[in-house]
Amino acid sequence: MSVTVTPDEFTLVKFDAAEIKAVVEKLIPAVGLPADLDVRLEVDESTPLGRATVTSYGDPVVIAVESGALEDPKRPRQVSVTGSADVLGRLLLRVRDRRTEGFGDPPADADLPMEQSVAWDVYCIGRLVRLGYKHYDNRQRRLYHFRNRHGFTDAADEAFEQLWTADELTWSDIVALSDKAAAAAA
């Protein structure tokens, strides 16, 4: 396994590339990705914003993040190891899902409807929590975000619970749960 973090030395934020690299190295086997997976993490330290995306699912996997995605909200310009595991783990689970035979063929991340993207995030974060990655109150925050996209209904709460507790969903399962919840709010 080769994990590369760029830049290797941060100047605008007080991040340690080795610390971030260790988070990714720990996550790769934990989420079920192959031990020999190459990952390149490109951190844009020039912005405090929090966008994080997988820009390449190939070899290497490339993840682009703005430094705010890895920052500790209580200690500006410092990395949050648990917050980084939350963000990077969610993305690595998406990589795993896309590489899992039988999962299906979701659209490119940029083409995902917001409702489906949020539903997939719930599925990923629920699995991360069961792996022991518990970054503050993920469940309540994710439930609120899910409700904002799918409606504040019993059907949305039921779909959220199914996504949050599932371990082996397919892409069509995620879409069906998302669509059913959104339809109940219409």
ZIGIFEN-V106075 format. One line per field, one symbol per residue. phi: phi as a letter, one per 40 degrees, with the letter a starting at -180 (. if undefined). A space follows every 10 residues. Layout:
BEGIN
phi=???
END
This chain:
BEGIN
phi=.bbbbbccbc bcbccbdccc dccccccdcc cgccccccbb bbbcccbccb caaccaccbc cbbbbcdccb ccccbdgbcb cccccccccd cccccddccc cgchbccddc cccdcccccc dddccdcccc chcbcfcdcc cccccccccb gcbccccccd ccccccbbcb cccccccccc cccccc
END
